Amino acid sequence: MTVLKKVLSIFVILSFFLLLSSNSFAAQTTSSKASLININTAGVNQLVKLPRIGEKVAQRIIDFRKKNGKFKRIQDLMKVKGIGEKTFNRLKNLITV
């Protein structure tokens, strides 16, 4: 009977830690999605927070969006003058449409 109590105690403790770790992971995933910058709605102030994006390039993104409509996929950002493959690769995990 004491062996059963020990096994049960270990199971309860492991379940508790598993629950804590899964909640922590879910919180991290949610916060990272929430921090993505939507290139279809962001203004200059938000866009300049991105690496390698200054005010001029941010304004080009907005002008491009006004002229051509919303970006359909994040890769379309490379159509904006001043954003090449290297810059896009730095941005791709920070932006969304």
DOLO-404462 format. One line per 5 residues: their letters; for each residue x, y, z of N, C-alpha, C, O. Coordinates in steps of 0.2 Angstrom, whole numbers, padded with zeros to 4 digits. Layout:
BEGIN
A) X:Y:Z:X:Y:Z:X:Y:Z:X:Y:Z; ...;
This chain:
BEGIN
MTVLK) 0004:-0006:0000:0000:0000:0000:0004:0006:0000:0002:0011:-0003; 0010:0006:0003:0014:0012:0003:0017:0013:-0003:0019:0019:-0005; 0019:0008:-0007:0022:0009:-0014:0016:0012:-0018:0018:0016:-0022; 0010:0010:-0018:0005:0013:-0022:0004:0021:-0020:0004:0025:-0025; 0005:0023:-0014:0005:0030:-0012:0011:0034:-0015:0010:0039:-0017;
KVLSI) 0017:0031:-0015:0023:0034:-0018:0022:0035:-0025:0023:0040:-0028; 0019:0030:-0029:0018:0030:-0036:0013:0035:-0037:0014:0039:-0042; 0008:0035:-0034:0002:0040:-0035:0005:0047:-0033:0003:0052:-0037; 0009:0048:-0028:0012:0055:-0027:0017:0057:-0032:0016:0063:-0034; 0021:0053:-0035:0025:0055:-0040:0021:0056:-0046:0023:0061:-0050;
FVILS) 0016:0053:-0048:0012:0054:-0053:0008:0061:-0053:0008:0065:-0058; 0006:0063:-0047:0003:0069:-0046:0008:0075:-0047:0006:0080:-0050; 0014:0074:-0044:0019:0079:-0045:0021:0080:-0052:0022:0086:-0054; 0022:0075:-0056:0024:0075:-0063:0018:0078:-0067:0020:0082:-0071; 0012:0077:-0065:0006:0080:-0069:0006:0087:-0068:0005:0091:-0072;
FFLLL) 0008:0089:-0061:0008:0096:-0060:0013:0100:-0064:0011:0105:-0067; 0019:0097:-0064:0024:0100:-0068:0023:0100:-0075:0024:0105:-0079; 0020:0095:-0078:0018:0095:-0085:0013:0100:-0087:0013:0104:-0092; 0008:0101:-0082:0003:0106:-0083:0006:0113:-0083:0004:0117:-0087; 0010:0114:-0078:0014:0121:-0078:0018:0122:-0084:0017:0128:-0087;
SSNSF) 0021:0117:-0087:0026:0119:-0093:0021:0120:-0099:0023:0124:-0103; 0016:0116:-0100:0011:0117:-0105:0008:0124:-0105:0007:0127:-0111; 0006:0126:-0100:0003:0133:-0099:0009:0138:-0101:0007:0143:-0104; 0015:0137:-0099:0020:0142:-0100:0021:0142:-0108:0022:0148:-0111; 0021:0137:-0111:0022:0136:-0118:0017:0140:-0122:0018:0143:-0127;
AAQTT) 0011:0139:-0120:0005:0142:-0123:0005:0149:-0122:0004:0153:-0127; 0007:0152:-0117:0008:0159:-0116:0013:0162:-0120:0012:0167:-0123; 0019:0158:-0121:0024:0161:-0125:0022:0161:-0133:0024:0166:-0136; 0018:0156:-0135:0016:0156:-0142:0011:0161:-0143:0012:0165:-0148; 0007:0162:-0138:0002:0168:-0139:0005:0175:-0139:0003:0179:-0144;
SSKAS) 0010:0176:-0135:0013:0182:-0135:0017:0184:-0141:0017:0189:-0143; 0020:0178:-0144:0024:0180:-0150:0020:0181:-0156:0022:0185:-0160; 0014:0178:-0156:0009:0180:-0162:0007:0187:-0161:0006:0190:-0166; 0005:0189:-0155:0003:0195:-0153:0008:0201:-0155:0006:0206:-0156; 0014:0199:-0155:0019:0204:-0156:0021:0205:-0163:0025:0209:-0165;
LININ) 0018:0201:-0168:0019:0202:-0175:0016:0208:-0177:0011:0210:-0175; 0020:0211:-0182:0018:0217:-0185:0014:0216:-0191:0017:0213:-0196; 0008:0218:-0192:0004:0217:-0198:0006:0222:-0203:0004:0228:-0202; 0009:0220:-0209:0011:0225:-0214:0005:0228:-0218:0006:0232:-0222; -0001:0225:-0217:-0006:0228:-0220:-0010:0233:-0216:-0014:0237:-0219;
TAGVN) -0008:0234:-0210:-0012:0239:-0206:-0007:0243:-0202:-0009:0248:-0199; -0001:0242:-0202:0004:0245:-0198:0006:0252:-0200:0006:0253:-0207; 0006:0257:-0196:0008:0264:-0198:0016:0264:-0198:0019:0260:-0196; 0018:0270:-0199:0025:0271:-0199:0029:0270:-0192:0034:0267:-0192; 0025:0272:-0187:0028:0271:-0180:0029:0264:-0179:0034:0262:-0175;
QLVKL) 0025:0259:-0181:0025:0252:-0180:0031:0249:-0184:0035:0245:-0182; 0031:0251:-0191:0035:0248:-0196:0043:0250:-0194:0047:0246:-0195; 0044:0256:-0191:0051:0257:-0190:0054:0253:-0184:0060:0254:-0183; 0049:0250:-0180:0052:0245:-0175:0055:0239:-0178:0059:0236:-0174; 0054:0238:-0184:0057:0232:-0188:0064:0233:-0189:0066:0239:-0191;
PRIGE) 0068:0228:-0189:0075:0229:-0191:0076:0231:-0198:0073:0229:-0202; 0081:0236:-0199:0083:0238:-0206:0077:0242:-0209:0077:0244:-0215; 0072:0244:-0205:0066:0248:-0208:0067:0255:-0205:0065:0256:-0199; 0068:0260:-0209:0068:0267:-0207:0062:0270:-0209:0057:0267:-0212; 0061:0277:-0208:0055:0280:-0209:0054:0280:-0217:0048:0280:-0219;
KVAQR) 0059:0281:-0221:0058:0281:-0228:0055:0275:-0231:0051:0275:-0235; 0058:0269:-0229:0056:0263:-0231:0049:0261:-0228:0045:0258:-0232; 0048:0263:-0222:0041:0262:-0219:0036:0266:-0223:0030:0263:-0225; 0037:0272:-0225:0033:0276:-0229:0032:0273:-0236:0026:0273:-0239; 0037:0270:-0239:0037:0266:-0245:0032:0260:-0245:0028:0259:-0249;
IIDFR) 0032:0257:-0239:0028:0251:-0238:0021:0253:-0238:0016:0250:-0241; 0019:0259:-0235:0012:0262:-0234:0010:0264:-0241:0004:0263:-0243; 0015:0267:-0245:0013:0270:-0251:0011:0264:-0256:0007:0264:-0260; 0016:0259:-0256:0015:0253:-0260:0008:0250:-0258:0004:0248:-0263; 0006:0249:-0252:0000:0246:-0250:-0006:0250:-0252:-0011:0247:-0255;
KKNGK) -0005:0257:-0252:-0011:0261:-0255:-0012:0260:-0262:-0017:0260:-0265; -0006:0260:-0266:-0007:0260:-0273:-0009:0253:-0275:-0013:0252:-0280; -0006:0247:-0272:-0007:0241:-0275:-0012:0236:-0271:-0014:0231:-0272; -0015:0239:-0265:-0019:0235:-0261:-0015:0231:-0256:-0009:0232:-0255; -0019:0228:-0252:-0016:0224:-0246:-0011:0219:-0249:-0012:0216:-0254;
FKRIQ) -0006:0217:-0245:-0001:0212:-0246:-0005:0205:-0245:-0008:0204:-0240; -0004:0201:-0250:-0008:0194:-0249:-0004:0189:-0245:-0006:0185:-0242; 0003:0190:-0246:0008:0186:-0242:0014:0190:-0240:0015:0195:-0243; 0017:0188:-0235:0023:0192:-0232:0028:0193:-0237:0032:0198:-0237; 0029:0188:-0242:0034:0188:-0247:0033:0194:-0252:0038:0196:-0255;
DLMKV) 0027:0196:-0252:0026:0202:-0257:0029:0208:-0254:0030:0213:-0258; 0031:0208:-0248:0035:0214:-0246:0041:0216:-0250:0044:0221:-0250; 0044:0210:-0253:0050:0211:-0257:0049:0215:-0263:0053:0217:-0267; 0043:0217:-0265:0041:0221:-0270:0042:0228:-0269:0042:0232:-0274; 0043:0230:-0263:0044:0237:-0261:0051:0238:-0262:0056:0235:-0260;
KGIGE) 0052:0244:-0265:0059:0246:-0266:0063:0247:-0259:0060:0250:-0255; 0069:0244:-0259:0073:0244:-0253:0072:0238:-0249:0076:0238:-0244; 0068:0234:-0250:0067:0227:-0246:0069:0222:-0251:0065:0219:-0255; 0075:0219:-0250:0077:0213:-0254:0077:0207:-0250:0074:0207:-0244; 0080:0202:-0252:0079:0195:-0249:0082:0195:-0242:0080:0192:-0237;
KTFNR) 0088:0198:-0242:0092:0199:-0235:0087:0202:-0230:0087:0200:-0224; 0085:0208:-0232:0081:0212:-0227:0074:0208:-0225:0072:0207:-0219; 0071:0205:-0230:0065:0201:-0229:0067:0195:-0224:0063:0194:-0220; 0072:0192:-0225:0074:0186:-0221:0075:0188:-0214:0073:0184:-0209; 0077:0194:-0212:0077:0197:-0206:0070:0198:-0203:0069:0198:-0197;
LKNLI) 0065:0200:-0207:0059:0202:-0205:0054:0197:-0205:0049:0197:-0201; 0055:0191:-0209:0049:0186:-0210:0046:0183:-0203:0040:0181:-0203; 0050:0183:-0198:0047:0180:-0192:0044:0186:-0187:0042:0184:-0182; 0044:0192:-0190:0042:0197:-0186:0036:0200:-0189:0032:0205:-0186; 0034:0198:-0195:0028:0201:-0198:0023:0196:-0200:0024:0190:-0200;
TV) 0017:0199:-0201:0011:0195:-0203:0007:0199:-0208:0008:0205:-0209; 0002:0196:-0211:-0003:0199:-0216:-0010:0198:-0213:-0015:0201:-0216;
